[in-house]
């Protein structure tokens, strides 16, 4: 265990949850002298108080002993004032948490939103005010062994964007804590660029119970993957949103390749990028599907492409099929084995939706 030098300009931070990202970022800040309070359900809070937070980093294991925890929002706010809150919950939890926050909106500190998708920040702003929302994204790969117990699988970095006066100070604090933080000037560019990377072999893997490697090895599924990305890029262009490189994540090359490179060149490059990013793990939609919660973030990624496309008059059949199919499985409206290991069943749906043949 390494002793870190404390940050000379410490922050007071509230972390909504001790999930993978909350533990990684909140724990890293705590190790560098920042005051971090983790809001968790009372049984989990008691467990974490007893055993501490465990951060398995590439060089060593760091333990935050006796972390500060709160079992309710009221208890957490009694420990304020906070400079900032870390919000990295699943997108399908946003509405419920905002409902809980609404009575205390004036007491909530600025929120750094690190969720996937492009619709969470506006939802948060509707409750606490746009001036208190900081846009963020995480490109590092973080595994979770359990509450308060994470593994940093690949360090890439964190992106922050927006005009909040705290943003630059946060970037410095996160960077000093070893998180490789970067500032981006256009929030929409950053969030949509991250969403492009989240789409890759995510819904298809969950629907078909197939690894990303198998997805890209299948010619028809590869065509479906490229179709969903092209639709997303069309929706971005219509809004004046650009694909940009994120911390150690070459999104601009991905966007260029999808538009211009022939399949023979692009396919192995994307397969390598996805495989290197996730290692041997199945993607997040698959993990959500098998969590038993009956919910999926697909509606906040592929579904967002569909919703924005509809407003802009841009057809998005690939994203529509992936979103609708995975939601029916998550909600148990169809049997799980309806599509498991059956690419042709999914591709037939895409064929009918897009009116295009597949091979």
C-alpha positions in Angstrom: 0.0 0.0 0.0 1.4 3.4 -1.1 1.2 6.5 0.9 0.0 9.4 -1.2 0.7 13.1 -0.7 -2.5 14.9 0.2 -3.9 17.4 -2.3 -3.1 20.9 -1.1 -6.6 22.1 -2.2 -8.9 19.3 -0.9 -12.5 19.0 -1.9 -15.6 17.8 0.1 -17.3 15.2 -2.1 -20.5 13.3 -1.9 -20.6 10.1 -3.9 -24.0 8.7 -4.8 -23.2 5.0 -4.3 -20.1 2.9 -3.9 -20.4 1.1 -7.2 -17.6 0.7 -9.7 -17.1 4.3 -10.7 -18.1 5.8 -7.4 -15.6 3.6 -5.5 -12.8 4.2 -8.1 -13.2 8.0 -8.2 -14.3 8.6 -4.7 -11.8 6.2 -3.2 -9.0 7.7 -5.3 -9.9 11.2 -4.1 -10.1 10.0 -0.5 -6.6 8.4 -0.8 -5.3 11.9 -1.8 -6.7 13.7 1.2 -10.1 14.8 -0.1 -13.1 14.3 2.2 -15.5 11.9 0.5 -18.9 10.7 1.9 -20.4 7.7 0.2 -24.2 7.5 0.2 -25.3 3.8 0.2 -28.2 1.7 1.5 -27.8 1.2 5.3 -26.8 -2.5 5.1 -24.2 -1.8 2.5 -23.0 1.3 4.4 -22.5 -0.8 7.5 -20.5 -3.4 5.6 -18.2 -0.9 4.0 -17.7 0.9 7.2 -16.4 -2.4 8.7 -14.1 -3.6 5.9 -13.3 -0.4 4.1 -13.0 0.3 0.3 -10.7 -1.9 -1.8 -9.1 -0.5 -4.9 -7.0 -2.9 -6.9 -4.8 -0.8 -9.1 -2.2 -2.0 -11.6 0.7 -1.5 -9.1 -0.9 -2.4 -5.8 -4.1 -2.7 -3.7 -5.2 0.4 -1.9 -7.6 0.3 1.1 -9.6 3.2 2.4 -10.1 2.3 6.0 -13.2 3.5 7.9 -14.6 5.5 4.9 -17.2 8.1 5.6 -20.7 6.7 4.8 -24.3 7.8 5.0 -27.3 5.5 4.8 -29.8 8.2 3.8 -29.7 11.4 1.8 -30.8 13.4 4.8 -27.9 11.9 6.8 -25.5 12.7 4.0 -26.6 16.3 3.7 -26.2 16.7 7.4 -22.5 16.3 6.8 -22.4 19.1 4.2 -21.4 21.5 2.8 -20.0 19.6 -0.1 -18.2 21.1 -3.1 -19.4 18.5 -5.5 -21.3 15.2 -5.8 -20.3 12.3 -8.0 -23.3 10.7 -9.8 -22.4 7.5 -11.6 -25.5 5.3 -11.2 -27.1 3.3 -13.9 -29.1 5.5 -16.3 -32.3 3.6 -15.4 -32.0 4.8 -11.8 -31.8 8.5 -12.6 -35.5 9.2 -12.5 -36.1 7.5 -9.1 -33.0 9.2 -7.5 -34.0 12.6 -8.9 -37.5 12.1 -7.3 -35.7 11.6 -4.0 -33.5 14.6 -4.5 -36.2 17.1 -5.5 -37.2 18.1 -2.0 -33.6 18.9 -1.2 -32.6 20.4 -4.5 -31.3 23.7 -3.0 -29.1 21.7 -0.6 -27.6 19.4 -3.3 -24.1 20.5 -4.4 -23.1 20.7 -8.1 -23.3 17.2 -9.6 -20.6 15.7 -11.7 -22.6 13.3 -13.9 -20.4 10.4 -15.1 -23.3 8.2 -16.5 -23.4 6.7 -19.9 -25.8 8.2 -22.4 -26.7 11.7 -23.4 -30.0 12.4 -21.6 -29.0 12.2 -17.9 -27.5 15.7 -17.5 -30.7 17.4 -18.8 -32.8 15.2 -16.4 -30.6 16.2 -13.5 -30.6 19.9 -14.5 -34.5 19.8 -14.5 -34.3 19.1 -10.8 -31.3 21.0 -9.4 -30.8 23.6 -12.1 -28.6 23.6 -15.2 -26.0 25.8 -13.5 -25.3 23.0 -11.0 -24.6 20.2 -13.6 -21.1 19.2 -14.7 -20.9 16.9 -17.7 -18.4 14.0 -17.4 -17.4 10.7 -18.8 -15.2 7.8 -17.9 -13.2 5.8 -20.4 -11.1 3.7 -18.0 -12.2 0.1 -17.7 -13.3 -0.7 -14.1 -14.3 -4.1 -12.8 -16.4 -4.6 -9.7 -16.0 -7.4 -7.3 -18.8 -6.1 -5.0 -19.8 -2.9 -3.2 -16.7 -0.8 -2.5 -14.4 -3.4 -4.1 -13.1 -2.5 -7.6 -10.4 -3.5 -10.1 -8.9 -0.9 -12.4 -8.5 -3.1 -15.6 -7.3 -0.4 -18.0 -6.4 3.2 -17.2 -7.6 5.6 -19.9 -9.0 8.6 -18.1 -11.9 10.9 -17.3 -13.4 13.7 -19.3 -15.1 16.8 -17.9 -16.9 19.5 -19.8 -19.1 22.6 -19.3 -18.8 26.1 -18.0 -19.2 25.5 -14.3 -16.6 27.4 -12.3 -15.6 24.2 -10.4 -14.8 22.2 -13.5 -11.1 23.2 -13.9 -10.5 22.6 -10.2 -12.1 19.2 -10.4 -9.9 18.3 -13.4 -6.8 19.2 -11.5 -7.9 17.2 -8.4 -8.8 14.1 -10.4 -5.6 14.3 -12.4 -3.5 14.7 -9.2 -5.3 11.5 -7.9 -4.0 9.6 -10.9 -7.2 9.4 -12.9 -5.9 11.1 -16.0 -8.5 13.8 -16.2 -9.0 16.0 -19.3 -11.1 19.1 -20.0 -13.3 19.2 -23.1 -15.0 22.4 -24.3 -18.2 21.0 -25.9 -20.2 18.7 -23.6 -22.3 17.2 -26.4 -19.2 16.2 -28.4 -17.8 14.4 -25.4 -21.0 12.6 -24.3 -22.0 11.5 -27.8 -18.4 10.4 -28.6 -18.4 8.2 -25.5 -21.8 6.8 -26.5 -20.4 5.7 -29.8 -17.9 3.5 -28.0 -20.7 2.1 -25.7 -22.8 0.9 -28.6 -20.1 -1.4 -30.0 -21.1 -5.1 -29.6 -23.1 -4.3 -26.6 -26.8 -4.9 -27.4 -26.0 -7.6 -29.8 -23.9 -9.5 -27.3 -26.7 -9.3 -24.7 -29.4 -10.3 -27.1 -27.5 -13.3 -28.6 -25.5 -14.4 -25.6 -22.4 -14.1 -27.7 -19.0 -12.5 -27.0 -17.9 -9.4 -28.9 -15.3 -11.5 -30.7 -18.0 -13.8 -32.1 -20.1 -10.8 -33.0 -17.4 -9.3 -35.2 -16.5 -12.7 -36.7 -20.1 -13.0 -38.1 -20.5 -11.0 -41.4 -24.1 -10.2 -40.9 -23.7 -9.1 -37.3 -20.8 -7.0 -38.3 -23.1 -5.2 -40.8 -25.6 -4.6 -38.1 -22.9 -3.1 -35.8 -21.8 -0.7 -38.6 -25.4 0.2 -39.3 -26.1 1.3 -35.7 -22.9 3.4 -35.7 -23.7 5.0 -39.0 -27.1 5.9 -37.7 -25.7 7.5 -34.6 -23.1 9.4 -36.6 -25.9 10.8 -38.8 -27.9 11.9 -35.8 -24.7 13.6 -34.4 -24.0 15.4 -37.7 -27.6 16.7 -37.9 -27.1 18.3 -34.5 -23.6 19.7 -35.3 -22.0 17.3 -32.9 -18.5 16.1 -33.7 -16.8 12.8 -32.9 -13.7 13.6 -30.7 -11.0 11.6 -29.2 -11.5 10.9 -25.5 -8.8 10.0 -23.0 -6.8 7.2 -24.6 -9.8 6.4 -26.8 -9.5 7.2 -30.5 -13.1 7.9 -31.3 -12.3 10.1 -34.3 -10.6 7.2 -36.0 -13.6 5.0 -35.3 -16.0 7.5 -36.9 -13.7 8.0 -39.9 -13.3 4.3 -40.4 -17.1 3.6 -40.2 -17.6 6.2 -42.9 -14.7 5.6 -45.2 -12.7 2.4 -44.7 -13.6 -0.8 -46.5 -14.9 -3.7 -44.4 -11.7 -5.7 -45.0 -9.6 -3.1 -43.2 -12.1 -1.8 -40.6 -13.5 -5.0 -39.2 -10.3 -6.4 -37.6 -9.4 -2.9 -36.3 -12.8 -2.5 -34.5 -12.7 -6.1 -33.2 -9.2 -5.4 -31.8 -10.4 -2.1 -30.2 -13.4 -3.7 -28.6 -11.5 -6.8 -27.4 -8.7 -4.6 -26.0 -11.2 -2.4 -24.2 -13.2 -5.2 -22.5 -10.7 -8.0 -22.3 -12.5 -11.3 -21.8 -15.6 -9.6 -20.1 -19.0 -9.5 -21.6 -20.3 -6.0 -22.1 -22.5 -4.0 -19.7 -25.8 -4.7 -21.3 -25.2 -8.4 -20.9 -24.3 -7.9 -17.2 -27.5 -5.8 -16.7 -29.6 -8.4 -18.4 -28.3 -11.2 -16.1 -28.6 -9.1 -12.9 -32.2 -10.0 -12.5 -33.4 -6.4 -12.2 -35.5 -6.5 -15.4 -33.9 -3.3 -16.6 -31.4 -2.3 -19.3 -29.4 0.8 -20.2 -30.0 0.0 -23.8 -32.9 2.4 -23.9 -30.5 5.2 -22.8 -28.0 4.4 -25.6 -29.6 2.8 -28.6 -32.9 4.2 -27.5 -31.5 7.7 -27.4 -30.3 7.4 -31.0 -33.8 6.4 -31.9 -35.4 9.3 -30.1 -33.1 11.9 -31.4 -33.4 10.4 -34.9 -37.2 10.7 -34.8 -37.0 14.4 -33.8 -34.6 15.0 -36.7 -36.3 12.9 -39.3 -33.4 10.4 -39.5 -34.3 6.7 -39.9 -32.6 4.5 -37.2 -33.8 0.9 -37.9 -30.6 -0.8 -36.5 -30.8 1.0 -33.2 -34.6 0.5 -33.1 -34.3 -3.2 -33.5 -31.5 -3.6 -31.0 -33.3 -1.4 -28.5 -36.7 -3.1 -28.8 -35.4 -6.6 -28.9 -33.2 -6.3 -25.8 -36.0 -4.5 -23.9 -38.4 -7.4 -24.6 -35.9 -9.8 -23.3 -35.1 -7.7 -20.2 -38.8 -7.4 -19.4 -39.3 -11.1 -20.0 -41.8 -10.5 -22.7 -40.0 -13.2 -24.7 -38.1 -16.3 -23.5 -34.4 -15.7 -23.0 -33.5 -18.4 -25.5 -35.6 -16.8 -28.3 -32.4 -15.2 -29.6 -29.6 -16.9 -27.6 -27.0 -18.1 -30.1 -29.4 -17.3 -33.1 -27.9 -14.5 -35.2 -30.3 -15.1 -38.0 -33.3 -14.4 -35.8 -32.0 -10.9 -35.0 -30.8 -10.2 -38.5 -34.2 -11.1 -39.9 -35.7 -8.5 -37.7 -33.2 -5.9 -38.9 -33.8 -7.0 -42.5 -37.6 -6.3 -42.2 -37.0 -3.0 -40.3 -34.4 -1.6 -42.7 -35.8 -3.1 -46.0 -32.3 -4.1 -46.8 -31.0 -7.5 -47.5 -28.3 -9.1 -45.4 -25.7 -11.7 -46.2 
